[in-house]
Amino acid sequence: MHYRTASGTAFQIVNYTLFTLFCASILVPFLNAIAISLSSYQAVAMGRIGIWPEGWNFGAYYELTHSLQFFRSFMNTAMLTLVNTTLVILLALAAAYALSHKHLIGKRIVFSYLLIPMFFNGGLIPTYLLVNRIGLNDSYLALILPSICSIFYIIVFKNAIDQLPKELQESAEIDGCGEGRMMVRIILPLVLPMAMAFTVFSAVAYWNEWFGVLLYIRDKSMWTLQYQLRDILISSELVDSKTRNLLADRAVKVHPENLKMAALMITILPIVVIYPFVQTYFIHGQFVGAVKG
């Protein structure tokens, strides 16, 4: 039978109180942003919005979803996130598998060479000069190549592969399994939870990327969604005025705060939708042992 003491009860009360305050500190600004994006021009201008919309107004969402510039930025972000994340995970897995191979000649030297950038990074200016020197400015490669190799992921994958039973790989080799098939059919399923977790980390990082666009991109048609959002937050309007004219024809007034919050909601929506489907990989990130007898 479980007995509760006075100190235990006090701890539970303090614990639940702090947890409630923590949740409220996250939810209240989020709900306030949604309410502002959906409220009328007058209510937003007078600052009367709490966590519930006042005088429903979908004009900001209409303006964003019908903006060619915003749609183009959305597609650029989706494409760069997909390409970058895929390349980063594949490169890290391939490098980790090669470095964990016992027959690889000079793997200690290669591994030490990879560790150097982790401790002695060149920094922003050398990176910018290098990208500029090899002519990658105003190209998608400037947003892909500088971050395509994650040393941290390589180290973690290598350690995970090193911990797998060697008998598993040896038995697969006896059955005639080649290196490529070994990687895809044997190693990848065992490190899949970790790979999926890193995929989410990388996807979120690239989805929120805007600094690289600020440095290397001058063509507005190549802007990413986050950089477009930054521009909206600064200028309070979209680059193209076509949809704004349509709203003016329909006598729909959109406050700049409506536009900012609506852009914010659309920007984070894909991550919010995808996250519950991959959450299980964070919980069940364990290897499944399978050694042939």
C-alpha positions, 0 to 999 in steps of 0.5 A: 500500500502506498502512503503519501507524506506531507512533504511528498504531497507538497512536492507534487503540488509544486511540481504540477504548478510549475508544469502548468505554468511552463505549459501556459508560457508556451500555449498562451503566446501560441494561441494569441498569435492564432487569435491575432491572425484571425481577428478583424482589422479594428480589433487588432489595431485597438490591441484587444486580442487575447487568446480568442479571435475577435471579429473573424477575418481570414484576409491575411491567410487569403493574401498569403495563400494567393501570393506567388512569392510566398508560394515560391518561397514555400516550395523552395524551403520544401525542396531544400529541406528534402534535399539537404536532409536526405543528403546529410543522413545518407552521407553520415550513414555511409561515412559511419559505416565505412569508418566502422569497417575493420578492414578500412585502411587509415580509418584512424587518420580519416576519423581524426581529420574529420574531428578537426573541424569540430574544434577548429571551425573556420567561421563565417567569413572564411566560409563566405569567401570560399562560397563566393570564390568558387562561384556558388552565390545566387545558387541553391548549392550555396545553401546545400553544400556548406552544411551537407556533412555533419561530423556529429551525426557521423560519430554517433552513427559510427558508435552505434554501428560499432556496438552492433554484434560483429557476428551479425555482419560476419554471418551476413558475409558468409551468406554472400551479402555485399557491402551495399546490401549489408548497409541497406538490409542489415545495418540500416534497419538496426539504426533506423530509429536513430536515423529517423530522429536525426532526420527530424532534427535536420529537417527542422533545422533546414526548414528554419534556415534563413541566414544562408539566404541572407548571405548568398542569395540575391534573387528573390525567386530563390528566397526560403520561407523563413527569409520571406517571413523575416521580410514580412516581419520587417516590412509588414507586407508581401513583395507582390501586391496582386492579392492585396489589390484583390482584397482591397477590391473586396473591401477586406482590410488586413492589419500588418499584425494579421499578416505577420501572425498568419505567416508565422502560423503557415510557416510552423504548420508543416512541422506541427503536422509531421512531428506526431508521426515521428515522435515514436522514433524518439521514444523507441530509439533502441536497437533490435538485436538479431544474431543468427544462431 
